[in-house]
Amino acid sequence: MNIIIKESKIQFKNPTIGQPTRAVEEHYNGRRIIADVDGKEKMFRFKKDEMPFIVDEDEMITVIEQKLAEE
């Protein structure tokens, strides 16, 4: 399986309702990744418990492979 990460966007959400959201680890809510999987573009969404805030490209590919194996 050939996976190439094209785009990764971090999503934030303030845990306290009504307060402004900041781009900090405490407000990390998940990640959206667009990847090329065997020549086809696919979008993946991961919640904060599925993918940590600090992650490199190799770790992203490993998590995507796990998600594809579950399908």
N, C-alpha and C positions, 0 to 999 in steps of 0.2 A: 504494500500500500504506500503510495507516494503522497505526502501531505506537505503543502507549502502554505505558511501563514501569510495572508495578504493584508489583513487589517485586524487590529485589536483595539477595542474601546472599553475603557473602564467606566462602570456605572456607579454613581454615588447616591446615597439617600441619608438624610439626617435621621438618627434614631429618635430625636425629640420632635414631635409634630409642631409645626408652626415656626420652627427655627430655620435659618438659612443653611443650605447644604454647602459643605466645603470639600475640596479634593484632598482628603486626608484618610489614612487607613481606618480610623474609627467610623467613617461614613461610607466605607467600601460596601457595595451591595451586590456586585457581580461583574461579569465581563461578557462582551459580545465579540465573537471572533468570526471573521470571514476567511475561509481557507479554500485552497484548491486541492480537492481530494480526487486523485486519479484523473485529473483533467476536467473535473466538474466543480464549479464554485458552490460551496455550501456555507450556510450560516449556522453558528452554534451559540447558544446562550448558556452561561454557567452562573449559578448562584454562588454566594460567598463561601458556602460550605463545600462546594464542588471544586473550586479553584481558588487558591490563596491570592492575596493582594500582590505579593512580590513573587513573580514567576518569570522564568526566562522562556525563550522560544521552544527549546527542547522539551521543557516540562509541559508547555501548552500542547505540543504534538502528542505527548504521552497521554494526556487527559482526553484529547480528541479521539485517539485510537481506542481507549477504554470505552468511551461513549459509543463509538461505532460498533465495537464488539458486543455491546449490550443490545443493540438494535436487531 
